[in-house]
């Protein structure tokens, strides 16, 4: 058996994406090296480690975006208060 083609269980990671809320889709698509993976939210699935890493980086980016928006809103509210005084 060709070891470079063999895939061990260690090459896969369990992941459960949070259920969709609002405008989110129930299925998340990840493309990697010409192969597509569809992951249904709310179910625990096994995905290759690189797909897992893509999903986790996506979640980190979404959190950064939410943090940035919140900071901008707080700054706008603070500026409005200062302008009123």
PDB file with one MODEL, atoms N, CA, C and O in Angstrom:
MODEL        1
ATOM      1  N   UNK A   1       0.831  -1.183   0.000  1.00  0.00           N
ATOM      2  CA  UNK A   1       0.000   0.000   0.000  1.00  0.00           C
ATOM      3  C   UNK A   1       0.873   1.243   0.000  1.00  0.00           C
ATOM      4  O   UNK A   1       1.854   1.319   0.740  1.00  0.00           O
ATOM      5  N   UNK A   2       0.526   2.197  -0.811  1.00  0.00           N
ATOM      6  CA  UNK A   2       1.265   3.435  -0.924  1.00  0.00           C
ATOM      7  C   UNK A   2       0.936   4.333   0.268  1.00  0.00           C
ATOM      8  O   UNK A   2      -0.201   4.781   0.416  1.00  0.00           O
ATOM      9  N   UNK A   3       1.931   4.595   1.115  1.00  0.00           N
ATOM     10  CA  UNK A   3       1.691   5.356   2.341  1.00  0.00           C
ATOM     11  C   UNK A   3       1.267   6.797   2.058  1.00  0.00           C
ATOM     12  O   UNK A   3       0.548   7.392   2.860  1.00  0.00           O
ATOM     13  N   UNK A   4       1.705   7.372   0.920  1.00  0.00           N
ATOM     14  CA  UNK A   4       1.314   8.744   0.634  1.00  0.00           C
ATOM     15  C   UNK A   4      -0.181   8.847   0.323  1.00  0.00           C
ATOM     16  O   UNK A   4      -0.762   9.919   0.488  1.00  0.00           O
ATOM     17  N   UNK A   5      -0.810   7.773  -0.117  1.00  0.00           N
ATOM     18  CA  UNK A   5      -2.239   7.777  -0.413  1.00  0.00           C
ATOM     19  C   UNK A   5      -3.077   7.365   0.793  1.00  0.00           C
ATOM     20  O   UNK A   5      -4.275   7.645   0.838  1.00  0.00           O
ATOM     21  N   UNK A   6      -2.461   6.705   1.766  1.00  0.00           N
ATOM     22  CA  UNK A   6      -3.206   6.229   2.933  1.00  0.00           C
ATOM     23  C   UNK A   6      -3.601   7.421   3.799  1.00  0.00           C
ATOM     24  O   UNK A   6      -2.807   8.335   4.023  1.00  0.00           O
ATOM     25  N   UNK A   7      -4.817   7.394   4.270  1.00  0.00           N
ATOM     26  CA  UNK A   7      -5.308   8.458   5.137  1.00  0.00           C
ATOM     27  C   UNK A   7      -5.640   7.837   6.481  1.00  0.00           C
ATOM     28  O   UNK A   7      -6.456   6.920   6.571  1.00  0.00           O
ATOM     29  N   UNK A   8      -5.004   8.344   7.519  1.00  0.00           N
ATOM     30  CA  UNK A   8      -5.252   7.801   8.847  1.00  0.00           C
ATOM     31  C   UNK A   8      -6.332   8.613   9.541  1.00  0.00           C
ATOM     32  O   UNK A   8      -6.672   9.714   9.108  1.00  0.00           O
ATOM     33  N   UNK A   9      -6.862   8.063  10.614  1.00  0.00           N
ATOM     34  CA  UNK A   9      -7.868   8.781  11.397  1.00  0.00           C
ATOM     35  C   UNK A   9      -7.294  10.076  11.966  1.00  0.00           C
ATOM     36  O   UNK A   9      -8.032  11.036  12.190  1.00  0.00           O
ATOM     37  N   UNK A  10      -5.979  10.107  12.203  1.00  0.00           N
ATOM     38  CA  UNK A  10      -5.345  11.309  12.749  1.00  0.00           C
ATOM     39  C   UNK A  10      -5.388  12.469  11.762  1.00  0.00           C
ATOM     40  O   UNK A  10      -5.225  13.624  12.154  1.00  0.00           O
ATOM     41  N   UNK A  11      -5.610  12.166  10.474  1.00  0.00           N
ATOM     42  CA  UNK A  11      -5.685  13.204   9.455  1.00  0.00           C
ATOM     43  C   UNK A  11      -7.048  13.891   9.445  1.00  0.00           C
ATOM     44  O   UNK A  11      -7.242  14.866   8.719  1.00  0.00           O
ATOM     45  N   UNK A  12      -7.992  13.394  10.239  1.00  0.00           N
ATOM     46  CA  UNK A  12      -9.345  13.943  10.283  1.00  0.00           C
ATOM     47  C   UNK A  12      -9.642  14.518  11.663  1.00  0.00           C
ATOM     48  O   UNK A  12      -9.096  14.070  12.671  1.00  0.00           O
ATOM     49  N   UNK A  13     -10.507  15.506  11.687  1.00  0.00           N
ATOM     50  CA  UNK A  13     -10.874  16.187  12.928  1.00  0.00           C
ATOM     51  C   UNK A  13     -12.393  16.288  12.983  1.00  0.00           C
ATOM     52  O   UNK A  13     -13.039  16.547  11.969  1.00  0.00           O
ATOM     53  N   UNK A  14     -12.961  16.083  14.169  1.00  0.00           N
ATOM     54  CA  UNK A  14     -14.404  16.278  14.353  1.00  0.00           C
ATOM     55  C   UNK A  14     -14.692  17.760  14.475  1.00  0.00           C
ATOM     56  O   UNK A  14     -13.970  18.496  15.147  1.00  0.00           O
ATOM     57  N   UNK A  15     -15.750  18.185  13.821  1.00  0.00           N
ATOM     58  CA  UNK A  15     -16.145  19.585  13.898  1.00  0.00           C
ATOM     59  C   UNK A  15     -17.668  19.652  13.909  1.00  0.00           C
ATOM     60  O   UNK A  15     -18.351  18.904  13.210  1.00  0.00           O
ATOM     61  N   UNK A  16     -18.178  20.571  14.724  1.00  0.00           N
ATOM     62  CA  UNK A  16     -19.612  20.859  14.752  1.00  0.00           C
ATOM     63  C   UNK A  16     -19.761  22.364  14.606  1.00  0.00           C
ATOM     64  O   UNK A  16     -19.395  23.125  15.502  1.00  0.00           O
ATOM     65  N   UNK A  17     -20.297  22.783  13.480  1.00  0.00           N
ATOM     66  CA  UNK A  17     -20.519  24.207  13.265  1.00  0.00           C
ATOM     67  C   UNK A  17     -21.820  24.615  13.937  1.00  0.00           C
ATOM     68  O   UNK A  17     -22.786  23.851  13.921  1.00  0.00           O
ATOM     69  N   UNK A  18     -21.864  25.803  14.527  1.00  0.00           N
ATOM     70  CA  UNK A  18     -23.100  26.250  15.174  1.00  0.00           C
ATOM     71  C   UNK A  18     -24.253  26.303  14.170  1.00  0.00           C
ATOM     72  O   UNK A  18     -24.051  26.562  12.983  1.00  0.00           O
ATOM     73  N   UNK A  19     -25.447  26.057  14.666  1.00  0.00           N
ATOM     74  CA  UNK A  19     -26.635  26.127  13.805  1.00  0.00           C
ATOM     75  C   UNK A  19     -26.766  27.525  13.203  1.00  0.00           C
ATOM     76  O   UNK A  19     -26.332  28.516  13.790  1.00  0.00           O
ATOM     77  N   UNK A  20     -27.363  27.579  12.042  1.00  0.00           N
ATOM     78  CA  UNK A  20     -27.529  28.835  11.328  1.00  0.00           C
ATOM     79  C   UNK A  20     -28.463  29.772  12.080  1.00  0.00           C
ATOM     80  O   UNK A  20     -29.458  29.345  12.666  1.00  0.00           O
ATOM     81  N   UNK A  21     -28.129  31.039  12.055  1.00  0.00           N
ATOM     82  CA  UNK A  21     -28.987  32.068  12.627  1.00  0.00           C
ATOM     83  C   UNK A  21     -29.115  33.182  11.608  1.00  0.00           C
ATOM     84  O   UNK A  21     -28.183  33.444  10.847  1.00  0.00           O
ATOM     85  N   UNK A  22     -30.232  33.820  11.590  1.00  0.00           N
ATOM     86  CA  UNK A  22     -30.414  34.960  10.691  1.00  0.00           C
ATOM     87  C   UNK A  22     -30.285  34.573   9.232  1.00  0.00           C
ATOM     88  O   UNK A  22     -31.011  33.716   8.730  1.00  0.00           O
ATOM     89  N   UNK A  23     -29.348  35.221   8.563  1.00  0.00           N
ATOM     90  CA  UNK A  23     -29.176  35.028   7.119  1.00  0.00           C
ATOM     91  C   UNK A  23     -28.185  33.919   6.769  1.00  0.00           C
ATOM     92  O   UNK A  23     -27.941  33.672   5.588  1.00  0.00           O
ATOM     93  N   UNK A  24     -27.618  33.256   7.750  1.00  0.00           N
ATOM     94  CA  UNK A  24     -26.640  32.200   7.477  1.00  0.00           C
ATOM     95  C   UNK A  24     -27.300  31.008   6.789  1.00  0.00           C
ATOM     96  O   UNK A  24     -28.480  30.723   6.993  1.00  0.00           O
ATOM     97  N   UNK A  25     -26.517  30.332   5.981  1.00  0.00           N
ATOM     98  CA  UNK A  25     -26.970  29.115   5.313  1.00  0.00           C
ATOM     99  C   UNK A  25     -26.825  27.925   6.260  1.00  0.00           C
ATOM    100  O   UNK A  25     -25.999  27.948   7.173  1.00  0.00           O
ATOM    101  N   UNK A  26     -27.634  26.887   6.038  1.00  0.00           N
ATOM    102  CA  UNK A  26     -27.543  25.666   6.847  1.00  0.00           C
ATOM    103  C   UNK A  26     -26.338  24.814   6.466  1.00  0.00           C
ATOM    104  O   UNK A  26     -25.927  23.932   7.220  1.00  0.00           O
ATOM    105  N   UNK A  27     -25.777  25.085   5.292  1.00  0.00           N
ATOM    106  CA  UNK A  27     -24.638  24.297   4.806  1.00  0.00           C
ATOM    107  C   UNK A  27     -23.488  25.245   4.518  1.00  0.00           C
ATOM    108  O   UNK A  27     -23.681  26.319   3.948  1.00  0.00           O
ATOM    109  N   UNK A  28     -22.286  24.838   4.918  1.00  0.00           N
ATOM    110  CA  UNK A  28     -21.077  25.607   4.659  1.00  0.00           C
ATOM    111  C   UNK A  28     -20.255  24.838   3.634  1.00  0.00           C
ATOM    112  O   UNK A  28     -20.055  23.631   3.771  1.00  0.00           O
ATOM    113  N   UNK A  29     -19.782  25.534   2.610  1.00  0.00           N
ATOM    114  CA  UNK A  29     -18.946  24.913   1.590  1.00  0.00           C
ATOM    115  C   UNK A  29     -17.512  25.347   1.802  1.00  0.00           C
ATOM    116  O   UNK A  29     -17.240  26.527   2.022  1.00  0.00           O
ATOM    117  N   UNK A  30     -16.580  24.384   1.737  1.00  0.00           N
ATOM    118  CA  UNK A  30     -15.144  24.667   1.798  1.00  0.00           C
ATOM    119  C   UNK A  30     -14.508  24.005   0.595  1.00  0.00           C
ATOM    120  O   UNK A  30     -14.714  22.816   0.350  1.00  0.00           O
ATOM    121  N   UNK A  31     -13.735  24.773  -0.158  1.00  0.00           N
ATOM    122  CA  UNK A  31     -12.986  24.231  -1.283  1.00  0.00           C
ATOM    123  C   UNK A  31     -11.517  24.162  -0.925  1.00  0.00           C
ATOM    124  O   UNK A  31     -10.957  25.107  -0.371  1.00  0.00           O
ATOM    125  N   UNK A  32     -10.895  23.039  -1.244  1.00  0.00           N
ATOM    126  CA  UNK A  32      -9.473  22.859  -0.943  1.00  0.00           C
ATOM    127  C   UNK A  32      -8.842  21.995  -2.019  1.00  0.00           C
ATOM    128  O   UNK A  32      -9.243  20.849  -2.220  1.00  0.00           O
ATOM    129  N   UNK A  33      -7.865  22.542  -2.702  1.00  0.00           N
ATOM    130  CA  UNK A  33      -7.116  21.804  -3.721  1.00  0.00           C
ATOM    131  C   UNK A  33      -8.024  21.132  -4.746  1.00  0.00           C
ATOM    132  O   UNK A  33      -7.808  19.978  -5.116  1.00  0.00           O
ATOM    133  N   UNK A  34      -9.034  21.859  -5.198  1.00  0.00           N
ATOM    134  CA  UNK A  34      -9.916  21.351  -6.234  1.00  0.00           C
ATOM    135  C   UNK A  34     -10.994  20.398  -5.755  1.00  0.00           C
ATOM    136  O   UNK A  34     -11.744  19.852  -6.564  1.00  0.00           O
ATOM    137  N   UNK A  35     -11.078  20.194  -4.462  1.00  0.00           N
ATOM    138  CA  UNK A  35     -12.107  19.315  -3.910  1.00  0.00           C
ATOM    139  C   UNK A  35     -13.025  20.145  -3.019  1.00  0.00           C
ATOM    140  O   UNK A  35     -12.565  21.010  -2.273  1.00  0.00           O
ATOM    141  N   UNK A  36     -14.328  19.875  -3.104  1.00  0.00           N
ATOM    142  CA  UNK A  36     -15.295  20.615  -2.316  1.00  0.00           C
ATOM    143  C   UNK A  36     -15.837  19.789  -1.166  1.00  0.00           C
ATOM    144  O   UNK A  36     -16.044  18.582  -1.291  1.00  0.00           O
ATOM    145  N   UNK A  37     -16.063  20.448  -0.054  1.00  0.00           N
ATOM    146  CA  UNK A  37     -16.628  19.813   1.137  1.00  0.00           C
ATOM    147  C   UNK A  37     -17.847  20.619   1.555  1.00  0.00           C
ATOM    148  O   UNK A  37     -17.773  21.843   1.672  1.00  0.00           O
ATOM    149  N   UNK A  38     -18.960  19.947   1.780  1.00  0.00           N
ATOM    150  CA  UNK A  38     -20.150  20.612   2.304  1.00  0.00           C
ATOM    151  C   UNK A  38     -20.379  20.109   3.719  1.00  0.00           C
ATOM    152  O   UNK A  38     -20.426  18.904   3.971  1.00  0.00           O
ATOM    153  N   UNK A  39     -20.519  21.047   4.626  1.00  0.00           N
ATOM    154  CA  UNK A  39     -20.669  20.715   6.041  1.00  0.00           C
ATOM    155  C   UNK A  39     -21.994  21.278   6.516  1.00  0.00           C
ATOM    156  O   UNK A  39     -22.236  22.480   6.407  1.00  0.00           O
ATOM    157  N   UNK A  40     -22.852  20.421   7.041  1.00  0.00           N
ATOM    158  CA  UNK A  40     -24.154  20.862   7.546  1.00  0.00           C
ATOM    159  C   UNK A  40     -23.975  21.380   8.976  1.00  0.00           C
ATOM    160  O   UNK A  40     -23.377  20.721   9.827  1.00  0.00           O
ATOM    161  N   UNK A  41     -24.505  22.567   9.210  1.00  0.00           N
ATOM    162  CA  UNK A  41     -24.436  23.162  10.541  1.00  0.00           C
ATOM    163  C   UNK A  41     -25.245  22.333  11.537  1.00  0.00           C
ATOM    164  O   UNK A  41     -26.307  21.804  11.208  1.00  0.00           O
ATOM    165  N   UNK A  42     -24.724  22.230  12.755  1.00  0.00           N
ATOM    166  CA  UNK A  42     -25.427  21.532  13.827  1.00  0.00           C
ATOM    167  C   UNK A  42     -25.122  20.044  13.909  1.00  0.00           C
ATOM    168  O   UNK A  42     -25.522  19.389  14.872  1.00  0.00           O
ATOM    169  N   UNK A  43     -24.423  19.496  12.920  1.00  0.00           N
ATOM    170  CA  UNK A  43     -24.063  18.079  12.946  1.00  0.00           C
ATOM    171  C   UNK A  43     -22.562  17.937  13.158  1.00  0.00           C
ATOM    172  O   UNK A  43     -21.782  18.742  12.651  1.00  0.00           O
ATOM    173  N   UNK A  44     -22.158  16.920  13.902  1.00  0.00           N
ATOM    174  CA  UNK A  44     -20.739  16.642  14.071  1.00  0.00           C
ATOM    175  C   UNK A  44     -20.284  15.794  12.896  1.00  0.00           C
ATOM    176  O   UNK A  44     -20.853  14.738  12.618  1.00  0.00           O
ATOM    177  N   UNK A  45     -19.253  16.267  12.212  1.00  0.00           N
ATOM    178  CA  UNK A  45     -18.723  15.561  11.051  1.00  0.00           C
ATOM    179  C   UNK A  45     -17.211  15.458  11.157  1.00  0.00           C
ATOM    180  O   UNK A  45     -16.576  16.215  11.891  1.00  0.00           O
ATOM    181  N   UNK A  46     -16.644  14.522  10.422  1.00  0.00           N
ATOM    182  CA  UNK A  46     -15.204  14.360  10.331  1.00  0.00           C
ATOM    183  C   UNK A  46     -14.733  15.039   9.048  1.00  0.00           C
ATOM    184  O   UNK A  46     -15.250  14.761   7.967  1.00  0.00           O
ATOM    185  N   UNK A  47     -13.760  15.923   9.171  1.00  0.00           N
ATOM    186  CA  UNK A  47     -13.202  16.600   8.000  1.00  0.00           C
ATOM    187  C   UNK A  47     -11.683  16.504   8.042  1.00  0.00           C
ATOM    188  O   UNK A  47     -11.097  16.380   9.117  1.00  0.00           O
ATOM    189  N   UNK A  48     -11.044  16.560   6.874  1.00  0.00           N
ATOM    190  CA  UNK A  48      -9.576  16.584   6.873  1.00  0.00           C
ATOM    191  C   UNK A  48      -9.068  17.790   7.667  1.00  0.00           C
ATOM    192  O   UNK A  48      -9.701  18.846   7.676  1.00  0.00           O
ATOM    193  N   UNK A  49      -7.944  17.627   8.321  1.00  0.00           N
ATOM    194  CA  UNK A  49      -7.395  18.687   9.169  1.00  0.00           C
ATOM    195  C   UNK A  49      -7.278  20.040   8.438  1.00  0.00           C
ATOM    196  O   UNK A  49      -7.621  21.064   9.029  1.00  0.00           O
ATOM    197  N   UNK A  50      -6.807  20.085   7.176  1.00  0.00           N
ATOM    198  CA  UNK A  50      -6.731  21.394   6.511  1.00  0.00           C
ATOM    199  C   UNK A  50      -8.114  22.057   6.344  1.00  0.00           C
ATOM    200  O   UNK A  50      -8.210  23.282   6.406  1.00  0.00           O
ATOM    201  N   UNK A  51      -9.162  21.285   6.138  1.00  0.00           N
ATOM    202  CA  UNK A  51     -10.512  21.833   6.031  1.00  0.00           C
ATOM    203  C   UNK A  51     -10.930  22.401   7.388  1.00  0.00           C
ATOM    204  O   UNK A  51     -11.517  23.481   7.461  1.00  0.00           O
ATOM    205  N   UNK A  52     -10.629  21.681   8.443  1.00  0.00           N
ATOM    206  CA  UNK A  52     -10.907  22.155   9.802  1.00  0.00           C
ATOM    207  C   UNK A  52     -10.202  23.495  10.056  1.00  0.00           C
ATOM    208  O   UNK A  52     -10.794  24.416  10.618  1.00  0.00           O
ATOM    209  N   UNK A  53      -8.946  23.594   9.642  1.00  0.00           N
ATOM    210  CA  UNK A  53      -8.186  24.823   9.855  1.00  0.00           C
ATOM    211  C   UNK A  53      -8.794  25.992   9.085  1.00  0.00           C
ATOM    212  O   UNK A  53      -8.809  27.120   9.578  1.00  0.00           O
ATOM    213  N   UNK A  54      -9.296  25.726   7.876  1.00  0.00           N
ATOM    214  CA  UNK A  54      -9.967  26.766   7.095  1.00  0.00           C
ATOM    215  C   UNK A  54     -11.227  27.225   7.825  1.00  0.00           C
ATOM    216  O   UNK A  54     -11.483  28.425   7.925  1.00  0.00           O
ATOM    217  N   UNK A  55     -12.007  26.285   8.332  1.00  0.00           N
ATOM    218  CA  UNK A  55     -13.235  26.621   9.061  1.00  0.00           C
ATOM    219  C   UNK A  55     -12.929  27.448  10.306  1.00  0.00           C
ATOM    220  O   UNK A  55     -13.627  28.423  10.586  1.00  0.00           O
ATOM    221  N   UNK A  56     -11.898  27.071  11.052  1.00  0.00           N
ATOM    222  CA  UNK A  56     -11.548  27.798  12.272  1.00  0.00           C
ATOM    223  C   UNK A  56     -11.045  29.206  11.948  1.00  0.00           C
ATOM    224  O   UNK A  56     -11.362  30.156  12.665  1.00  0.00           O
ATOM    225  N   UNK A  57     -10.269  29.347  10.879  1.00  0.00           N
ATOM    226  CA  UNK A  57      -9.798  30.677  10.491  1.00  0.00           C
ATOM    227  C   UNK A  57     -10.967  31.550  10.057  1.00  0.00           C
ATOM    228  O   UNK A  57     -10.988  32.749  10.334  1.00  0.00           O
ATOM    229  N   UNK A  58     -11.926  30.959   9.386  1.00  0.00           N
ATOM    230  CA  UNK A  58     -13.128  31.695   8.988  1.00  0.00           C
ATOM    231  C   UNK A  58     -13.872  32.203  10.219  1.00  0.00           C
ATOM    232  O   UNK A  58     -14.316  33.351  10.245  1.00  0.00           O
ATOM    233  N   UNK A  59     -14.012  31.358  11.236  1.00  0.00           N
ATOM    234  CA  UNK A  59     -14.685  31.779  12.461  1.00  0.00           C
ATOM    235  C   UNK A  59     -13.911  32.892  13.162  1.00  0.00           C
ATOM    236  O   UNK A  59     -14.510  33.830  13.689  1.00  0.00           O
ATOM    237  N   UNK A  60     -12.582  32.792  13.169  1.00  0.00           N
ATOM    238  CA  UNK A  60     -11.768  33.855  13.790  1.00  0.00           C
ATOM    239  C   UNK A  60     -11.965  35.180  13.040  1.00  0.00           C
ATOM    240  O   UNK A  60     -12.082  36.237  13.661  1.00  0.00           O
ATOM    241  N   UNK A  61     -12.001  35.117  11.713  1.00  0.00           N
ATOM    242  CA  UNK A  61     -12.200  36.329  10.919  1.00  0.00           C
ATOM    243  C   UNK A  61     -13.568  36.937  11.176  1.00  0.00           C
ATOM    244  O   UNK A  61     -13.695  38.157  11.280  1.00  0.00           O
ATOM    245  N   UNK A  62     -14.595  36.096  11.281  1.00  0.00           N
ATOM    246  CA  UNK A  62     -15.934  36.597  11.581  1.00  0.00           C
ATOM    247  C   UNK A  62     -15.965  37.284  12.941  1.00  0.00           C
ATOM    248  O   UNK A  62     -16.607  38.323  13.095  1.00  0.00           O
ATOM    249  N   UNK A  63     -15.281  36.717  13.922  1.00  0.00           N
ATOM    250  CA  UNK A  63     -15.237  37.317  15.255  1.00  0.00           C
ATOM    251  C   UNK A  63     -14.512  38.656  15.208  1.00  0.00           C
ATOM    252  O   UNK A  63     -14.946  39.619  15.842  1.00  0.00           O
ATOM    253  N   UNK A  64     -13.406  38.727  14.459  1.00  0.00           N
ATOM    254  CA  UNK A  64     -12.687  39.994  14.325  1.00  0.00           C
ATOM    255  C   UNK A  64     -13.579  41.057  13.686  1.00  0.00           C
ATOM    256  O   UNK A  64     -13.574  42.218  14.094  1.00  0.00           O
ATOM    257  N   UNK A  65     -14.344  40.638  12.677  1.00  0.00           N
ATOM    258  CA  UNK A  65     -15.248  41.570  12.007  1.00  0.00           C
ATOM    259  C   UNK A  65     -16.312  42.076  12.978  1.00  0.00           C
ATOM    260  O   UNK A  65     -16.592  43.274  13.015  1.00  0.00           O
ATOM    261  N   UNK A  66     -16.901  41.188  13.754  1.00  0.00           N
ATOM    262  CA  UNK A  66     -17.905  41.595  14.735  1.00  0.00           C
ATOM    263  C   UNK A  66     -17.312  42.529  15.779  1.00  0.00           C
ATOM    264  O   UNK A  66     -17.942  43.514  16.163  1.00  0.00           O
ATOM    265  N   UNK A  67     -16.092  42.221  16.244  1.00  0.00           N
ATOM    266  CA  UNK A  67     -15.419  43.084  17.227  1.00  0.00           C
ATOM    267  C   UNK A  67     -15.171  44.471  16.646  1.00  0.00           C
ATOM    268  O   UNK A  67     -15.359  45.477  17.331  1.00  0.00           O
ATOM    269  N   UNK A  68     -14.745  44.527  15.375  1.00  0.00           N
ATOM    270  CA  UNK A  68     -14.465  45.797  14.719  1.00  0.00           C
ATOM    271  C   UNK A  68     -15.746  46.621  14.592  1.00  0.00           C
ATOM    272  O   UNK A  68     -15.744  47.817  14.883  1.00  0.00           O
ATOM    273  N   UNK A  69     -16.831  45.994  14.163  1.00  0.00           N
ATOM    274  CA  UNK A  69     -18.108  46.698  14.017  1.00  0.00           C
ATOM    275  C   UNK A  69     -18.567  47.251  15.363  1.00  0.00           C
ATOM    276  O   UNK A  69     -19.013  48.396  15.444  1.00  0.00           O
ATOM    277  N   UNK A  70     -18.461  46.450  16.411  1.00  0.00           N
ATOM    278  CA  UNK A  70     -18.850  46.899  17.747  1.00  0.00           C
ATOM    279  C   UNK A  70     -18.004  48.093  18.187  1.00  0.00           C
ATOM    280  O   UNK A  70     -18.529  49.059  18.741  1.00  0.00           O
ATOM    281  N   UNK A  71     -16.718  48.027  17.945  1.00  0.00           N
ATOM    282  CA  UNK A  71     -15.833  49.129  18.304  1.00  0.00           C
ATOM    283  C   UNK A  71     -16.216  50.396  17.548  1.00  0.00           C
ATOM    284  O   UNK A  71     -16.236  51.482  18.128  1.00  0.00           O
ATOM    285  N   UNK A  72     -16.519  50.265  16.264  1.00  0.00           N
ATOM    286  CA  UNK A  72     -16.918  51.430  15.469  1.00  0.00           C
ATOM    287  C   UNK A  72     -18.224  52.025  15.993  1.00  0.00           C
ATOM    288  O   UNK A  72     -18.371  53.246  16.052  1.00  0.00           O
ATOM    289  N   UNK A  73     -19.160  51.177  16.367  1.00  0.00           N
ATOM    290  CA  UNK A  73     -20.428  51.653  16.914  1.00  0.00           C
ATOM    291  C   UNK A  73     -20.209  52.383  18.235  1.00  0.00           C
ATOM    292  O   UNK A  73     -20.811  53.430  18.476  1.00  0.00           O
ATOM    293  N   UNK A  74     -19.345  51.832  19.094  1.00  0.00           N
ATOM    294  CA  UNK A  74     -19.051  52.480  20.372  1.00  0.00           C
ATOM    295  C   UNK A  74     -18.379  53.829  20.150  1.00  0.00           C
ATOM    296  O   UNK A  74     -18.695  54.806  20.830  1.00  0.00           O
ATOM    297  N   UNK A  75     -17.449  53.882  19.195  1.00  0.00           N
ATOM    298  CA  UNK A  75     -16.765  55.148  18.899  1.00  0.00           C
ATOM    299  C   UNK A  75     -17.742  56.190  18.355  1.00  0.00           C
ATOM    300  O   UNK A  75     -17.656  57.367  18.707  1.00  0.00           O
ATOM    301  N   UNK A  76     -18.669  55.761  17.500  1.00  0.00           N
ATOM    302  CA  UNK A  76     -19.666  56.685  16.944  1.00  0.00           C
ATOM    303  C   UNK A  76     -20.573  57.212  18.046  1.00  0.00           C
ATOM    304  O   UNK A  76     -20.899  58.399  18.067  1.00  0.00           O
ATOM    305  N   UNK A  77     -20.981  56.344  18.957  1.00  0.00           N
ATOM    306  CA  UNK A  77     -21.852  56.765  20.067  1.00  0.00           C
ATOM    307  C   UNK A  77     -21.105  57.740  20.972  1.00  0.00           C
ATOM    308  O   UNK A  77     -21.678  58.731  21.424  1.00  0.00           O
ATOM    309  N   UNK A  78     -19.834  57.464  21.236  1.00  0.00           N
ATOM    310  CA  UNK A  78     -19.012  58.331  22.075  1.00  0.00           C
ATOM    311  C   UNK A  78     -18.844  59.710  21.409  1.00  0.00           C
ATOM    312  O   UNK A  78     -18.928  60.745  22.069  1.00  0.00           O
ATOM    313  N   UNK A  79     -18.610  59.697  20.112  1.00  0.00           N
ATOM    314  CA  UNK A  79     -18.443  60.957  19.372  1.00  0.00           C
ATOM    315  C   UNK A  79     -19.738  61.767  19.376  1.00  0.00           C
ATOM    316  O   UNK A  79     -19.707  62.994  19.481  1.00  0.00           O
ATOM    317  N   UNK A  80     -20.861  61.086  19.264  1.00  0.00           N
ATOM    318  CA  UNK A  80     -22.153  61.773  19.282  1.00  0.00           C
ATOM    319  C   UNK A  80     -22.387  62.423  20.645  1.00  0.00           C
ATOM    320  O   UNK A  80     -22.894  63.543  20.721  1.00  0.00           O
ATOM    321  N   UNK A  81     -22.020  61.727  21.714  1.00  0.00           N
ATOM    322  CA  UNK A  81     -22.177  62.294  23.052  1.00  0.00           C
ATOM    323  C   UNK A  81     -21.303  63.526  23.248  1.00  0.00           C
ATOM    324  O   UNK A  81     -21.741  64.517  23.832  1.00  0.00           O
ATOM    325  N   UNK A  82     -20.074  63.462  22.762  1.00  0.00           N
ATOM    326  CA  UNK A  82     -19.160  64.599  22.882  1.00  0.00           C
ATOM    327  C   UNK A  82     -19.652  65.788  22.061  1.00  0.00           C
ATOM    328  O   UNK A  82     -19.507  66.937  22.479  1.00  0.00           O
ATOM    329  N   UNK A  83     -20.236  65.512  20.891  1.00  0.00           N
ATOM    330  CA  UNK A  83     -20.728  66.578  20.036  1.00  0.00           C
ATOM    331  C   UNK A  83     -21.937  67.281  20.652  1.00  0.00           C
ATOM    332  O   UNK A  83     -22.148  68.474  20.432  1.00  0.00           O
ATOM    333  N   UNK A  84     -22.730  66.533  21.425  1.00  0.00           N
ATOM    334  CA  UNK A  84     -23.909  67.108  22.072  1.00  0.00           C
ATOM    335  C   UNK A  84     -23.536  68.003  23.248  1.00  0.00           C
ATOM    336  O   UNK A  84     -24.314  68.870  23.643  1.00  0.00           O
ATOM    337  N   UNK A  85     -22.356  67.795  23.803  1.00  0.00           N
ATOM    338  CA  UNK A  85     -21.958  68.581  24.973  1.00  0.00           C
ATOM    339  C   UNK A  85     -21.276  69.837  24.606  1.00  0.00           C
ATOM    340  O   UNK A  85     -20.882  70.605  25.483  1.00  0.00           O
TER     341      UNK A  85
ENDMDL
END
